């Protein structure tokens, strides 16, 4: 059931929600959280579809905030709120309200969203694109327990990672981090099967892919060993190679779907490691609403080194040289986290126990 409201208010939207629930015979509110999506017209459809798919696992009230661009000075001085209320089959297993803000109300989106939040329920704010540099201090981000961004959608992902580390507040997370959850699980499980000491790691993936950088930071942070980043044609992450005193451990995914796990002394195994869509990533993030300390530790571990090696906007020199030689030849480049792995954390720990890495 859909209801269109033009030049409306938050009070009228709430009344429309109650009326729609009664009309379809479900007057009770059985939702567990409020998901606020801040996006534009271009990306609203994809974000709303992903949220609808995720609502099958997490019934929620979804508020889509679309800030419309005013083309004339007169339009910018006139405030208007248009809404589209969806309940029932049109809104998955929850409720959806699409809010289109015009004029001066664009700068006060929080005043529109606040009356529509579910009482006594957690709030998650998601920016599919154009996330603020400091999500926790954003007027909408301040309403939420969890703030979800995606550095993969940014023009300069590595620079964006540095900004995320500087402004990190407990409750912040990134879909680029969520994308590597299967990789982290598989690597930790592989290390649990051996009693060897890891001596070095190589992470191979696309250039300017923030998930590759985050995985390299996580491995350096947990293992206290040098980590190298090498470039491949993708898609996404393609391989992780860990050198141990018992032989190499290799997790290789060349096609973005099926990976091969090779451990010295054991037969090779095929493991499912497909690239997940946005709906699966959002559903995973909504399973836990507490701060992700592991993400915070990995993000802060290598971001300063990233700034020094990459100079903010440009790729490292080794990566530029590799690009000039062509994509067919892979060139090992100094990892942003390699020097950091030799810092105080490495001095404090003479060894890198494999079990400790998996336990963390």
FIMARBA-604863 format. One line per 4 residues: number of its first residue (from 1); for each residue x, y, z of C-alpha. Coordinates in steps of 0.05 Angstrom, whole numbers. Each point is the difference from the previous one (the first is absolute). Example, Ala and Ser with C-alpha at 12.3 -4.5 7.8 and 13.67 -1.06 7.14 Angstrom:
! FIMARBA-604863
1	246/-90/156; 27/69/-13
END
This chain:
! FIMARBA-604863
1	0/0/0; 28/68/-20; -22/69/22; 27/64/-31
5	3/63/42; 18/67/-31; 23/60/40; -11/-38/65
9	26/-4/71; 28/-54/46; -66/-2/38; -39/-15/-63
13	50/-54/-20; -9/-35/67; -76/2/-8; 7/-29/-70
17	43/-57/28; -52/-17/53; -57/3/-51; 38/-44/-49
21	15/-53/53; -73/-4/19; -21/-4/-73; 42/-62/-12
25	-20/-32/66; 66/7/39; -9/55/52; 57/-25/43
29	71/24/-11; 47/-60/-4; 64/35/-22; 66/-5/36
33	37/63/-23; -3/63/-43; 45/1/-62; 12/70/-27
37	28/2/-71; 30/67/-22; 9/1/-75; -18/35/-65
41	-50/-15/-55; 52/-37/-42; 16/-51/54; -66/-3/37
45	-29/-59/-38; 60/-46/11; 6/19/73; -74/-10/12
49	1/-68/-34; 59/-23/43; -35/24/63; -64/-36/-20
53	38/-65/-10; 35/8/67; -66/14/35; -19/-74/-8
57	53/-14/53; -8/65/38; -71/29/-2; 10/75/4
61	-29/68/-15; 40/27/-58; 4/75/-9; 31/21/-65
65	24/72/2; 9/31/-69; 25/71/-1; -25/32/-65
69	42/53/-34; -34/68/-8; 15/31/-67; -20/72/14
73	10/48/58; -75/3/10; -5/-76/7; 56/0/51
77	-39/46/46; -64/-41/-3; -2/-62/45; -42/-60/-20
81	-3/-72/22; -29/-54/-46; -8/-71/25; -18/-69/-26
85	-25/-49/52; 6/-75/-16; -29/-54/44; -12/-74/-13
89	26/-35/-62; 29/65/-27; 46/7/60; 27/-70/12
93	-12/-22/72; 0/70/30; -20/71/-18; 32/48/-49
97	-6/75/-3; 35/37/-57; 12/72/20; 17/52/-53
101	25/65/29; -2/66/-38; 28/68/16; 23/21/70
105	-25/-64/33; 58/-36/-34; 46/29/52; -45/-25/57
109	-14/-72/-20; 8/-23/72; -62/39/20; -41/-39/-51
113	30/-68/17; -2/5/77; -77/-4/7; -2/-61/-46
117	49/-43/39; -28/-62/34; -4/11/75; 50/-39/43
121	32/-32/-61; 72/5/-26; 14/47/-58; 49/-15/-57
125	19/53/-51; 28/-23/-68; 32/44/-53; 6/-41/-64
129	37/59/-33; 26/69/20; 9/-16/74; 23/57/46
133	73/0/21; -22/-5/73; -63/-42/2; -8/5/76
137	-3/76/-1; -49/2/-59; -70/22/24; -30/-65/-25
141	59/-43/23; -7/28/70; -69/-34/5; 29/-70/-12
145	34/-55/39; 33/-25/-64; 23/40/-60; 15/-38/-65
149	41/30/-56; 33/-30/-62; 70/24/-20; -5/-44/-63
153	-49/51/-28; 49/58/10; 43/30/-54; 63/-5/43
157	-10/-61/45; 69/0/34; -6/73/17; -70/-13/26
161	27/-56/45; 49/50/31; -57/48/14; -42/-55/30
165	56/-18/48; 9/72/22; -74/9/14; -16/-70/25
169	-53/-4/55; -24/-66/31; -59/-22/-42; 31/19/-67
173	9/-56/-51; 14/-8/-74; -29/-48/-52; 71/-7/-27
177	17/-33/67; -63/-43/-3; 21/-26/-69; 61/-34/30
181	-36/-38/56; 3/-67/-39; 74/11/-14; 15/14/73
185	-39/-61/22; 34/-45/-51; 70/24/17; -12/-7/75
189	-26/-71/-10; 61/-17/-43; 47/24/55; -37/-41/51
193	19/-63/-38; 75/10/6; 50/14/56; 48/41/-42
197	24/71/9; -19/50/-54; 60/38/-27; -31/44/-55
201	-65/12/-38; -17/23/-71; -69/27/-17; -17/3/-74
205	-59/38/-28; -25/57/-43; 34/67/3; -36/53/43
209	-44/-54/31; -11/20/74; -18/-72/19; 70/-22/-20
213	31/55/42; -44/-17/60; 17/-74/-4; 75/17/-3
217	-7/45/61; -39/-54/38; 53/-53/-15; 57/46/20
221	-36/21/63; -16/-71/22; 63/-37/-22; 54/54/12
225	35/-20/-65; 17/38/-64; -58/3/-49; 8/15/-74
229	-53/26/-47; 4/-23/-72; -44/19/-58; -43/-44/-44
233	-55/9/-51; -53/-22/50; -57/-9/10; 9/28/70
237	45/-41/45; 34/-56/-38; 50/-33/47; 33/-1/68
241	67/-36/10; 28/-12/69; 72/-24/7; 10/-43/61
245	58/-41/27; -40/-62/-20; -13/21/-71; -47/48/-36
249	-75/8/11; -36/27/-61; -72/21/-9; -10/15/-74
253	-64/25/-33; 10/16/-72; -72/3/-25; -35/37/57
257	-41/-62/17; 39/-63/17; 65/1/39; 54/-52/12
261	32/-9/68; 69/-32/-1; 36/-18/65; 68/-33/0
265	-7/-75/11; -76/-1/-12; -40/-10/-64; -27/62/-34
269	-72/17/15; -52/39/-39; -39/49/44; -59/45/-18
273	22/72/5; -46/38/-47; -6/75/-3; -62/19/40
277	-52/51/-21; -19/62/40; -61/-32/32; 43/-55/32
281	50/51/25; -54/44/32; -33/-62/31; 66/-19/32
285	11/70/28; -70/0/31; 15/-64/39; 43/37/49
289	-10/70/25; 58/4/49; 65/35/-19; 47/-40/-43
293	67/4/37; 36/-45/-50; -17/47/-57; 22/60/41
297	67/-33/17; 13/-19/-73; -20/68/-27; 45/38/48
301	59/-47/-7; 20/18/-71; -34/65/-18; 59/45/17
305	46/-44/-42; -51/2/-56; 4/76/-1; 75/0/-3
309	7/-53/-54; -58/22/-45; 2/75/11; -75/3/8
313	-23/3/-73; 53/-36/-41; 18/-73/1; 68/-21/27
317	59/4/-48; 7/-75/-6; -73/-5/-21; 8/54/-52
321	60/-36/-29; -38/-65/-1; -57/33/-37; 49/26/-53
325	26/-70/-11; -71/-26/-14; -52/-39/37; 28/-67/-23
329	61/7/46; -11/3/75; 49/41/38; 10/-6/75
333	-1/69/31; 16/24/70; -61/-11/43; -29/60/36
337	1/-42/63; 68/-32/-6; 39/53/37; -54/6/52
341	6/-74/14; 72/13/24; -22/53/50; -15/-5/74
345	-49/-58/-8; 54/-43/-32; 52/19/52; -48/-18/56
349	-12/-69/-30; 61/-38/-21; -42/-55/-30; -65/-1/-38
353	-39/-59/30; -47/-27/-51; -53/-19/52; -2/70/28
357	-15/27/-69; -58/-46/-10; -28/13/70; -2/75/-11
END
